């Protein structure tokens, strides 16, 4: 992704005025959580006159609507690029702010936050539609992710709407901070550092930037299919993989990092369409996690060294393990020798 820094919005709160002023001058895109500051009117003016692209928002609960509105109008008059208003705000409050924003060519974000759970896909589509009906130029949806299957609901929104930023909160929602950019979000949200998060599960600017740069490096190292399978949790088509009908004696390594994962001694013909192994070479090289994608619950197999997606494990394999590690050929490479080095790490 080119110019990735322009698509990471640094959300600022609970820092000093001087720190905030320095941040809006440093980062291309910032959000000012005015509810997390005690700025004077003069300080608000200085902040919004000093930055490049700044989102102004004041979450409900700390001040009256009248005082919140006054502070947001000052931000708009001082050059805010975006104004963020909660969907559930009173109609007159939204109307007065959006009218001024349109006159000042300040883009309107109508946002919905759910800090408890993720509603159904049907409900979220309805909520997003209501946000656009409220004159949103951009819709923000942010929900607590309590299990991985919730992420699929968030990601589905990108199939139905343009001009939307849909994210997950909490530990399980972290991946959405980066995935959202791949799915078409105009930008994602980050904290200025790991200590000053403005939302649960938020990654810092440096964490997001580093992870995206890492993905770009993987694209240089891997073929498109290898990248799709290992870094995007993809699956190659059945019966097309290089190692599906392959019987040489040796070892199978992670295609990303070179970690030795399987031995030909445990490989067997399962007729499932993918290379199958009844056991792993070393329990420390593999990790198994729950996979809730595609409306199913499966046991996903990942490389413990570089977190590459390898495939899934099932309980219909031969004795003595009774397991079938169903592995994508694109995720592994064969070596006739046992090698312990990891070429990319």
VENJOQUI-V325827 format. One line per field, one symbol per residue. psi: psi as a letter, one per 20 degrees, with the letter a starting at -180 (. if undefined). A space follows every 10 residues. Layout:
# VENJOQUI-V325827
psi = ???
This chain:
# VENJOQUI-V325827
psi = pqlhhijooo ppqkrrgghg ghghhgqhpq ponhijrlqr ghhggggiih rfopppqoqq hgrrhghggg hhhggghjjp hqpppqhjqq ghggggghgg ghhjkpqppp qppojgaorr ggghhggghh ghhkkphppp poqpoiqhhh hhgghhhihh qrlqoprqrr giighhhghh hhijqhrrqr rhrhhmqjqp jpqrghgggg hghghhhhhh hqrggggggh ijkrpqqqji qhjgmpjqpb qpqphgijpp gqqhhjproi jiiqppqirq hpiiiqqpqp ojqkjroroq pqpigjkppg bqprkkrrqi hjqooopphi irqqpiqoqi qnhj.
